[in-house]
Amino acid sequence: MNNLSDLEKIINSELNTKIKSSKINHQQIYLSIENGNLIEVLLFLKNNSKTKFKQLIDITAVDYPENERRFKLVYLLLSHEFNSRVLIDFFISENEIVSSLTSIYPSSNWMEREVFDMYGIKFKDHPDLRRILTDYGFEGHPLRKDFPLTGHNEVRYSENDKKVVYEPVKLEQNYRNFDYESPWEGTKYIKNQTKK
């Protein structure tokens, strides 16, 4: 593959009804699709001899609580052979279910579990969809923008008690006074102390 614009043209010509929009930005191809076309688009990108996006790098989500279609799911793929990346995104509503990619990209197993745990997005046909980053009894989804910042417990191992303890979350924001001096030249108050 010569360049990204050729690759974008191939993808758009083969998947013209599946791609809502495409653009090249920051040396990556950005594709917007609909949730129902996810499997077909990813199978084409992975198996086509002109694309060969064999590695799934990441799956994440963005929360827009004010929108009717609240979540934007983002998939990042890499083609080692052509040294190119493609970023695929689409919007879903809060209770919409997304197809799991574990049969196409086995590495998506843990990524989908993270998205489920942090945002509450469910994946159809996932082999083991359960929390992965929070505690078993945890309620809510921490990366949703409407998640409360106080009133929840954190879990940690207490060396004094020799067991796992639950404590209220403490989010401290201490006042910080920045001097904006160059650390290489030293700050004035340190220079003054060394002269004395």
N, C-alpha and C positions, 0 to 999 in steps of 0.2 A: 504494500500500500504506500503510495507516494506521499500523500498528505491527508490532513483531517477533512478538508473539503470534499475530496474524492470519497472518503469513507462515509461522510454525512450523506452524500448523494446516493450511494449504494443503499444505505439504510432506509432513506426516504423513498427510493424507488421500489424496494422490495416490500416495505411495510407502510405504504402510502396511506392506507385506510386506518392503520393502528396508531400512527404518530400524530398527535395534535399540533406540536410545534417542535422545532429543532433549531439549535444555534451552536456556534463555536465560540467559546470564551475561555481564557486562561489555558489554552492548549488542551481543552477537553470538549467533548461533544455533550450537549445538554438536550435530553429528549423528554418531552412531556407526553404522557399517555393517559389512558383510562385504566382503572383497576381491573376491569374484565379482560384487558389485553396483556396483562403482565406476563403470564406464562408463555404465550405465543411470541412475544417480543424477545424475552430472554432466551428462549430456545433458539430463535434465529440468530441472535447475537453470539451465542456460545458455539453453535454447531456450523454456522456458515463458514466456508473456506476463505471468504473475503473479509471476515470480521474477527473471528477467533477470540472472543472475550471469554476466556476459560476460567478466570478467577473473579470471584465475588470478594471485593475488598471490604465493603461495609453496608449495613442497612441501618438507617436511622429515621427519625420522624421529627417534625416540627409542629408545635401546637399553636393554632390560631383560634382561640376560644370564641372570638366574636363572629367567625365565619360559620355558615351553615354546614359546609364540608370542613370540619374542624382540623383534621390532621393532614399533613403533607408527608407522604412516605418517600424516602430517597434511597436509591440503590446505586452503588458505585461499583463498576466493573473495570477490569484491567485485561488488556491483550498484551501478553508478553512478547508475542511474535512481532506485533506491529508497534510496540511501545506506545500504546494509546489508551486513554480512559474514556469511559462514557458514564454519564450521570443521568439516571432515569428517575423521574418523579411523577407523582399523581396525588390528587386529593381524595380523601374519603371522609364520610361522616362518622360521628362518634361510635355508633354501633355496627358499622359496616365491617364485614369479615374479609380478610385478604387471603389469597391462596399462598400456601407455604411453598418455599423453593427447595426444601430439603431433598427432594428427589432429583433436582437439577444441579444444585450446588449444596453438597452436604455441609459445608461450613456455615450455611445460613441457620443451622439449628440453634446455636447459641445466640446469634445476632437477633433472630426472631424472638427468642426468650427474653432478651434484654429489652426489646421494644415493647413486648407484652408487659413486662414488669414495670418499666418506667412510664409508659403511656396508656396501658390498658388495651392496646390494639390486639385483636385476636386473629390467629392464622389457622385457616382451614387445613385439615390433614397434617398438622404438625405432630410428630411422634411423641413429644414430651413437653407440652406447653404448660410450664409452671414457672414460678418466680425463680430468678437466678441471682439477683443482686441484693434483694431485701430479705428480711427475716420471714419465716413461714407465716406468722400471725399478722404481718404488716397489712394495714388497710390503706388504700389509696394508691396513687401513682405519682411518684415524686417529681417527674419532669413536666407534668401538666401545669399550666400557668395558674390554674385555680387551686393548686395544692397549698394548704396552709403552711406557713413557715414555723409556726409554734403550735404547741399542744400535742406533739407526737413524742414518742420515746425513741431513744437511740440504744443500740445494743453494743456492749463492749465487754472485754474480759477484764475483770478486776484482779490485779495481782494480790491485793490485800485479802480479798474474800476467796480467792482461788476458784472463781466461778464466773459465768456470764451474768452480767447485771443489766437491768433496764433502767435508764434514767431519762428525765425529760430533756428534749433537745434544747441546747443553749446556743443561740446565734449572737455572738457578741461582735459589736462594731466599735472598737475603741477609737478614740480620737487620735489621729496620727498627724504629727507635725513634720512635714517634709521641708528640707532646706534647699533642695534642688542644686546643691553644690556638686561638683565633679568628685567622684570618689577617688580619682587618681591624684588630685591635687590636695585632698584632705579638706575637711570642713573647718570653718573658722574657730568653732568652739574647741575642737581638738588641738588645733594649732596654738591657741591661747593657753591651753592647759600644759602643753609640752614646753612652752617658753618659761612658765613659772617654775 
